[in-house]
Amino acid sequence: NNLDAIILAGGKGTRLRSAVSDRPKPMADINGKPFLSYLLDHLSDPIISRFILSVGYMSDIVRDYFEDSYNGVPIVYSEELEPLGTGGAIKKSLTFCDKEESYVLVTNGDTYLNYNIGDLLNMPHFSHNWNNKPHADKHIYNKYFRDIGTPEDLKKFKKDFKKKLNCLILDRDGVLNVDKGYTHKIKDFKFKRGIIPL
């Protein structure tokens, strides 16, 4: 059940121009990397077979940064030579999609919504169990949504995703270490061969 993901990243970001004037809105710097990379990190799921980036305004910046793949997922660019609007951008991007797939994921390139892609695909269709009525209480996202359309919202996202220390979490079940049952003392802990380069 692989699917293509269309990311709409071609807008000018007029409201954000005071904070981001030298790049397209999805490339706004967030603690050293572009917003779009956070979005693609989130979408880098085994079920996603390809990213289709719908680009337009200052598209060369997007192309130069991401090139032809991200996190091992191929990238195809659908470029607007003139503004097509949301519907037009989606329509053009669909021409790059795999015609054999049943679904296509479409998301805005300036919006971060924390959801599980598998849960999204497992939702019942509105026409089946929901009697054609969207139910606001049937959330598929983990209570985090941020649109970076204004300087204020951009600042909030930067704060939310501030740099954190990397952490290695060790378990005692033999995944990283030699399994000797429960390990209670540091002298009994030994990494498996190859876990730490010598």
N, C-alpha and C positions, 0 to 999 in steps of 0.2 A: 504493500500500500504506500509506495513512495509518492511524493507529490512535489510539484514546483512551488516555490514561494516568490511571489511578486512583491517587491518593495518599492513603493512610490517615493522617489527621492529627487524629483525634478523641479520642485517649487523654489521660488526665489526667497521665501522667508522674509517678506517685507516687514512684518512686525518685529522680527528679531534683528533687523539690520543694524541697530545701534550697538548690539553686543557681538554680532557676527557679520562683519562687512566684507571679509576677504575670502569667503568660501560659501558653498551652499549650506543651507540649514542643517541637513543631516550630518554634515561634517564638522559641526560645532565641537570645539575641543572640550572634552570632559576629563579632567585630571590626566592629560597627556595623550589621550587617544580620542578619535572621533566618536560622536554619539552613535553613528551607524554601526560601528564595530560592536558596541554593547548589544545592539539589536540583533546583529548577525550571530553574536555569541549565543544569545538566547535561542535563536532559531536553528542553531547547528545541532540538529537532532538527526539520528539515523534515518528517520522517515523523510527528511527533506533531501531530495535528489539534486536540486539546482536552485540557485538564487537568480532571479531575473530582476536586475536593478533598472527601474524606469528613471532615467536621468534626463536632464535638460540644462538648466542653469548651471554654469561652471562645471559641466560634466567631466572635464579633464581632471579635475581635482579628485573626483570619486574614482575614475579609472586608474589614475596614477597610484592611488593608495591601495586599492583592492586588487587591481590587475585581473587575472582570470580565475582566481579561486580564493576561498577564505575558509579556514579550518578544514581543508580538504574537500569543500563543497564547490563544484564548478560555478562560475559566475558568467551570465550572459547579460549584455547591456541592450536595453531598448531605449534608444535615444530620440527625444522630441526635438526636432529642428525648429519647431515653433510650438508655443504653448497649446496643449491639447485639452487641458482640464483633466479632472480626475477620471471621468468616464473614458475620455479619449486615450489617456495614458494606459488605463487598464486594457482597453480594447487592443491597442498596439502591442502591449506586453503579452497578451494571450496568444499572439501569432508565434511566439517563441516557445510556448508550452508544449509539453509532450501530449500529443493528441490521444494517447492510450490511457492517460490517467483520468480518473473520475473526478478528482478534486484539485483545486488550485487554492493556495493560501494567499490572500492579498492583505497587505498591511501598509500603513503609512510609515515613511522613513523618518518621521519626527515624533513618533509616539512609541513609548515603551509600555507594554502590557504584560504583566507577569502571569503567564498561563502555561499549562501543559498541553503540548500539541496532541498527544495521544488522547487526552480527555476531550479536546476539541473535536477530534474525528469520531469519537464515540458518542457524541451528543445525538439524541434522537432528532430526526428532522422535524421541523415545525409541522409539516403536513401529516406526520404519523401520530406521535403521542401527545403533542402539545396543542392539538386542535387549531393550528394556524395562529396561535396567540403566543407571542414572545413572553417568557416569564422572567421578570427581573430578579426573582429570587434564585434562579438556577445559574449561579455564577460558575464559570470555568476558570476564573483567574484568582490568583492568591492575594487579592486585596491591594495590589499595587498597580497604579496607572499614572503615567506622567506624559504629558504632551509638552514639548519644549518650544512651543510657538511664541512665547514671550520671554523677554529677559528674566523676569521673575521666576518663571517655571524652569528656565535653563539653570538658574542658580540653585533651585531646589533639587534638580536632578544631580548636579555636581556634588551637592552636600550628601545626597542619598548614596552616591556611588564614590565616595571619597576613597582614596587609596588605603588599603588595609594590609597588615602584615600577612605574608603567606604562612600557612600552618600545615604541618604534616601530622595527621591523626593516625596514631598507631593502635592497632587492635592486638589482642593476644590470641587470636584464633588460628595463627599459622599462615596468614596471607603474606605478610612481609617478613615474619620471623620464623625461626625453626620452632615447630610445634612441639612443646614439651608439656602440654596440658596447661593449666593456669599458671601464669608467670607472675610471681609476687615480688621477686627481688631482681634488681637491675643486673646482678651478676649472672642471672639465669637467662637473660635476654640476649639473643644472637640473631642478627639479620640473616636472611637466606642469601646464598651466593648470587651476586649480580644485582642486588637491590641498591647497594651503594658502590659506585665505581671506585676501584682501588687506585 
